[in-house]
Amino acid sequence: MGEPSKNQDALEARIPPTCPASISQILSQAWHHDLASLKPLLDVPGRASVQEPTTGETPLHAAIRSCGPAGAGAVDLEAAKSVLEELFFNGAIWNDVDSKNETPGCVAARLGQKELYEMCVGAGVRAELLFGLLEGYEELESMDEDGDEDEEVVDITDAADGEEIPDLVVETNSAGQPTEKPTEEVQRSEKKAEEEETEILESNPDRAFVPPNAAEAQASQVESAEYLRSNLTYSAGKLTDASANGVMMAWETSIMRLSVDSLLPEQLPGRKVLNIGFGMGIIDGMFAATKPSRHHIIEAHPDVLSHIATSPDCKFGPAWESSAAQEGAYKVHAGKWQDVVPKLLEAGETYDAIYFDTFGEDYSQLRMFFTEHVPGLLEEEGRFGFFNGLGADRQVCYDVYTKVVEMHLSDAGMDVAWQEMDVDMQGLNEEGKGEWEGVKRRYWTLNSEFSFFFLPPPAPF
Ligand SMILES: C[S@@+](CC[C@H](N)C(=O)[O-])C[C@H]1O[C@@H](n2cnc3c(N)ncnc32)[C@H](O)[C@@H]1O
């Protein structure tokens, strides 16, 4: 085995003597990549996902962790891969977090074990697609960061900021949520994870580990209906809800810029634009600067609507609406997109560019939007894009969701193209500090890249 770089990754730290023998045995065989001894132990369903009760170590964590940092020692990587394969085959859970708030994929990323990382991503994609089929939508499990020293997700290439993560390299027509700021689907899944943890704790001593920040994660959930009832505050550089969740923040301006440049590459005047979710109006300001012939905005939150209608800082009020050459060409549609879009479709509205960036909604809503509505709303040469924040608080979740969403977009008959950009992480690296001051949760931790995609025309139906 490779020498673990830090004590915290040592076998005795992860599988302490207090570990129940039946769990310790599986973890040890996984740690030592002893496939022959491990296999029979996995005959009992659920045993591939046992967790050390205090460290949360799973067989996947153990098999990856014992490899140590890539290139640092003589590790039989093939043996490690065979163990991972066997564990996944036996139902090992790809996104269990340990006491350091790391999933197996996070450990692989931190250690630079790229092949093992890719296996975790592959397993995550399969699992999330399956959940999607079984439940109708996908959920990611990802815990809040807790200020722990190991919490930061490290680029799998271990490269300096700005270097690309190979997994996210642009592809056309093969496997991102827009979303959403505090990645709602993640938060929902955290709640679900918490509920499941409780059930498991009661029924399964093999899964008695409870992540240290589970309660905190539960407390930070955002539900759409609750969000739409809460009071919002516009302050310098951000829009926050009543619980100080960041709804929209000025640091995302460069992402909005790339989005507009991708959706309207030639920036020609006279295009028809639809934006769902006004927030701080950043992207609408950019769309307006291209001088569209039609510019529709859908916004559901009463405080945002009131800001639009009355704030002297906002240029999308009544005067903007009446400045259009044609009545109704510039319009803020008040209401949830779920209610407004059917009316636009009924009215025969179509657009050259559609952007989707809501808040407090889970992935099922985004998927419904692009599957059921985008094809009818988009002009033949039109493009659709969204804020790709799915799982953005954890690299491995982001990579899994990027692939899952691409598959769903392809299923919906769309061609997918990705664009990547560096996110300037200055001021974004520390919870509660810099840009995050006054914001409850750091919903973006991807310190080197951002992937955005746009969709050239959907296939004809
Ligand atoms: C992240 S902000 C959008 C930021 C925007 N892209 C910008 O450049 O400032 C999300 C917006 O979506 C709105 N929203 C949330 N759910 C919605 C829904 N179902 N229909 C329409 N708007 C919604 C929120 O009130 C919020 O104003």
The ligand as an ORCA input file, in Angstrom:
! r2SCAN-3c Opt
* xyz 0 1
  C     -30.610     33.118     -8.835
  S     -31.812     34.291     -9.058
  C     -31.601     34.707    -10.751
  C     -30.424     35.575    -10.956
  C     -30.307     36.146    -12.353
  N     -29.819     35.169    -13.264
  C     -29.422     37.362    -12.386
  O     -28.622     37.474    -13.327
  O     -29.497     38.237    -11.492
  C     -33.246     33.286     -9.054
  C     -34.528     34.030     -9.258
  O     -35.542     33.067     -9.602
  C     -36.740     33.435     -8.957
  N     -37.615     32.244     -8.887
  C     -37.543     31.211     -8.023
  N     -38.468     30.286     -8.312
  C     -39.125     30.733     -9.400
  C     -40.190     30.223    -10.196
  N     -40.727     29.033     -9.947
  N     -40.622     30.946    -11.238
  C     -40.057     32.154    -11.539
  N     -39.055     32.695    -10.818
  C     -38.584     31.990     -9.774
  C     -36.257     33.953     -7.615
  O     -37.224     34.704     -6.938
  C     -35.036     34.749     -8.001
  O     -35.372     36.077     -8.318
*
